[in-house]
């Protein structure tokens, strides 16, 4: 009986080490158990190949093969490829091998390769990663519930050529997590006889954040307005369930609603709703993504929005919009709430382009092309500073916090400075053409990316 729960990445060493470590860190960050030969064995093992063979045969649920022009020039990779093909046949494992193509190597570079559905990373690593994650999810590859640190794993396993990590000095790294130090102590579940009643009552209660889940209205409000103006009568809830928000962070058993896992999901959705309602209530503009919204400031020629922040004991003040040829660029954010490993708002960076400083371009392909052109001039420092400026522009100038009103006497407080990580190593950013172009996910539409890939191939 085997216990397959680990994804193993095979690749050409040392040529594809950098990409493999990046991919491993991303998969670990998504919760997958993931190994490659850079982390699997530490050295000194009596029989490397026997250990690897046993691991592939008994513990590996998916073998991801990084396909490049160097892959099949390596005897070790050839051995892994053939062994994994035999494992796939012997144990009748569907799609045990997942090839991913990272350069212009031919699809038929090895017998049998062209009969497999390759995941293409060549044109856009973000696109390839998203497709790979979708494949792993569809194939029900197990996710590890324990939290890991992909940054630490990546650094600990790096022994390739220098790539910016420097041991000679310590450094502080800014995350994209904005801590939530305060939320209301109580959350209310207003239960109605049916969904229609809940829907009608919700219409009269849009002053503060609330949302409907089936026949429930979920809110931080201690009471609702039950009078339906259009109908001329009141609808009382059949039950009001009151929960302490701290319960979402302390495991409890029970089958009664809300269960522990239900409660966590519903709380996350409510906090997302609160922050989205707050952003909509400011003077921010929005751009529709495939499954969320991106928020950005208007570009005003005479009164540009700027944020003030401190990095390295130096005070900075920069704008979050600017000129892009005859048009304008805008730094924007999308977000989601995380309960662990930190209780925070996780922010994603985006660049939006407009013709008049307000309305986003309606040509997605043109937007993507401009983003890459603009992104080539932006390093980690620029992305960090834009995030800090954006948060500063949202924050109260006196308290330096972002206060979100969620009920008559309740607020959610957010820090205007992301969570910091202190490390005993530093990072010197590369300044050549081989560095990774910053990636955002402003558009998640699969068909769009397929169209983009085809257009790139035909160019």
Residue pairs with C-beta under 8 A, 6 or more apart in sequence:
2 57
2 58
2 59
2 91
3 58
3 59
4 58
4 59
4 60
4 61
5 33
5 59
5 61
5 142
5 144
6 33
6 34
6 35
6 55
6 59
6 60
6 61
7 27
7 32
7 33
7 34
7 35
7 60
7 61
7 62
7 63
7 64
7 136
7 141
8 34
8 35
8 36
8 40
8 55
8 56
8 60
8 62
8 63
8 64
9 20
9 23
9 24
9 34
9 35
9 36
9 64
9 65
9 66
10 36
10 37
10 63
10 64
10 65
10 66
10 77
10 80
10 81
10 84
11 17
11 19
11 20
11 36
11 37
11 65
11 66
11 68
11 71
11 77
12 66
12 68
12 70
12 71
12 73
12 74
12 77
13 37
13 38
13 74
13 76
14 160
14 161
15 68
15 70
16 66
16 68
16 70
16 71
16 102
17 38
17 160
18 160
18 163
19 66
19 102
19 121
20 36
20 38
20 66
21 36
21 38
21 154
21 157
21 158
21 160
22 125
22 154
22 436
23 64
23 66
23 100
23 129
24 34
24 35
24 36
24 38
24 39
24 153
24 154
24 157
25 150
25 151
25 153
25 154
26 129
26 150
27 34
27 136
28 34
28 148
28 150
28 153
29 148
29 150
30 133
30 143
31 143
31 144
31 145
32 136
32 141
32 142
32 143
32 144
33 142
33 144
35 55
37 52
38 157
38 158
38 159
38 160
39 153
39 156
39 157
40 52
40 55
41 48
41 51
41 52
45 51
49 79
52 80
53 83
56 63
56 80
56 83
56 84
56 87
57 83
57 87
60 87
61 141
61 142
62 95
62 96
62 97
62 98
62 136
62 139
62 141
63 80
63 84
63 87
63 96
63 97
63 98
64 98
64 99
64 100
64 132
65 71
65 77
65 80
65 81
65 84
65 97
65 98
65 99
65 100
66 100
66 102
67 99
67 100
67 101
67 102
67 105
67 109
67 113
67 118
68 101
68 102
68 103
68 105
69 103
69 104
69 105
69 109
71 77
71 105
71 109
72 78
72 81
72 109
72 110
81 97
81 110
84 96
84 97
85 97
85 112
87 93
87 96
88 96
88 97
94 139
95 135
95 139
97 116
98 116
98 119
98 132
98 135
99 113
99 116
99 118
99 119
100 118
100 119
100 120
100 121
100 128
100 132
101 107
101 118
101 119
101 120
101 121
101 122
102 121
102 122
102 128
103 122
104 122
107 113
107 114
107 118
108 114
119 128
119 131
119 132
119 135
120 127
120 128
120 131
120 453
121 127
121 128
121 129
122 128
123 452
123 453
123 456
123 457
124 439
124 449
124 452
124 453
125 436
125 439
126 439
126 440
126 441
127 449
127 452
127 453
130 441
130 444
130 449
131 446
147 340
147 341
151 173
151 421
155 165
155 423
155 425
158 165
163 430
164 427
164 428
164 429
164 430
165 425
165 426
165 427
166 425
166 426
166 427
166 428
167 424
167 425
167 426
168 426
169 425
169 426
170 422
170 423
170 424
170 425
170 426
171 422
171 423
171 425
171 426
171 427
172 420
172 421
172 422
172 423
173 420
173 421
173 422
173 423
173 427
174 384
174 387
174 388
174 418
174 420
175 418
175 419
175 420
175 421
176 346
176 347
176 348
176 349
176 387
176 418
177 338
177 342
177 344
177 345
177 346
177 347
177 418
177 419
178 344
178 345
178 346
178 347
178 391
178 402
178 414
178 415
178 416
178 418
178 419
179 342
179 343
179 344
179 414
179 415
179 418
179 419
180 271
180 337
180 343
180 344
180 345
180 412
180 413
180 414
181 413
181 414
181 415
182 411
182 412
182 413
183 245
183 271
183 412
183 413
184 220
184 245
184 406
184 407
184 410
184 411
184 412
185 244
185 245
185 246
186 220
186 222
186 242
186 243
186 244
186 245
187 218
187 219
187 220
187 242
187 243
187 244
187 245
187 267
187 270
188 218
188 219
188 220
188 221
188 222
188 240
188 241
188 242
188 243
189 216
189 217
189 218
189 240
189 241
189 242
189 243
189 257
189 258
189 266
190 198
190 201
190 216
190 217
190 218
190 219
190 224
190 237
190 240
191 215
191 216
191 237
191 238
191 239
191 240
191 241
192 198
192 201
192 215
192 216
192 217
192 235
192 237
192 238
193 215
193 238
194 215
195 212
195 214
195 215
197 215
197 235
198 212
198 214
198 215
198 216
198 217
199 212
200 228
200 231
200 235
201 217
201 224
201 225
201 226
201 228
201 235
201 237
202 210
202 211
202 212
202 217
204 224
204 225
204 226
204 227
204 228
204 229
205 217
205 219
205 221
205 224
205 225
208 219
208 220
208 221
208 405
208 406
208 407
208 408
209 219
209 220
209 270
209 273
209 274
209 277
209 406
210 217
210 218
210 219
210 221
210 224
210 270
210 273
211 217
211 218
211 219
211 269
211 270
211 273
212 218
213 266
213 269
217 224
217 237
218 266
218 269
218 270
219 270
219 407
220 270
220 274
220 406
220 407
220 410
221 407
221 408
222 407
222 408
224 237
226 234
226 235
226 236
226 237
227 233
227 234
228 234
228 235
241 257
241 258
243 258
243 263
245 267
247 260
247 263
248 260
248 263
248 264
248 267
248 339
249 339
249 343
251 260
252 260
253 260
254 260
258 266
264 339
267 339
268 336
268 337
268 338
268 339
271 337
271 345
271 412
272 335
272 336
272 337
274 404
274 406
274 412
275 335
275 337
275 345
275 404
275 412
275 414
276 293
278 402
278 404
278 405
279 286
279 295
280 286
282 394
283 297
283 298
284 295
284 296
284 297
285 295
285 296
285 297
285 298
285 330
285 358
285 360
286 293
286 294
286 295
286 296
287 293
287 294
287 295
287 296
287 332
287 350
287 352
287 360
287 442
288 294
289 334
289 441
289 442
289 443
289 444
290 443
290 444
290 445
291 444
292 334
292 335
292 336
293 334
294 332
294 333
294 334
294 350
294 352
294 442
295 332
295 333
295 334
296 320
296 321
296 330
296 331
296 332
296 333
296 350
296 352
297 305
297 320
297 321
297 330
297 331
297 390
297 393
298 305
298 321
298 330
298 357
298 358
299 321
299 322
299 328
299 330
299 354
299 357
299 358
300 357
301 357
304 319
304 321
305 319
305 320
305 321
305 393
306 317
306 318
306 319
306 320
306 389
306 393
307 317
307 318
307 320
307 388
307 389
307 390
307 391
307 392
307 393
308 315
308 316
308 317
308 389
308 392
309 315
309 316
309 385
309 388
309 389
309 391
309 392
309 417
310 316
311 384
311 385
311 388
316 385
316 388
316 389
317 389
318 385
318 386
318 389
319 389
320 330
320 331
320 386
320 389
320 390
320 393
321 328
321 329
321 330
321 331
321 357
322 328
322 329
323 329
324 353
324 370
324 374
327 353
327 354
327 355
327 361
328 353
328 354
328 355
328 356
328 357
329 351
329 352
329 353
329 370
329 374
330 351
330 352
330 353
330 354
331 349
331 350
331 351
331 386
331 387
331 389
331 390
332 349
332 350
332 351
332 352
332 442
333 347
333 348
333 349
333 350
333 387
333 390
334 347
334 348
334 350
334 442
335 345
335 346
335 347
335 348
336 345
336 346
337 344
337 345
337 346
338 344
338 345
338 346
342 419
344 419
345 414
347 387
347 418
348 440
348 441
349 383
349 386
349 387
349 438
349 440
350 440
350 441
350 442
351 370
351 371
351 374
351 375
351 440
351 442
352 360
352 367
352 442
353 360
353 361
353 366
353 367
353 370
353 371
354 360
354 361
355 361
360 367
361 367
361 370
364 443
364 445
364 448
365 448
365 451
365 452
365 455
367 442
367 443
368 443
368 452
371 440
371 442
372 437
375 437
375 438
376 437
378 438
379 429
379 431
379 435
380 427
380 429
380 438
381 429
383 438
387 418
388 417
388 418
391 402
391 416
391 417
391 418
392 400
392 416
394 402
394 416
395 401
395 402
395 416
396 402
396 403
400 416
400 417
401 413
401 414
401 415
401 416
402 413
402 414
402 415
402 416
403 411
403 412
403 413
403 414
404 411
404 412
404 413
404 414
405 411
406 412
429 435
443 449
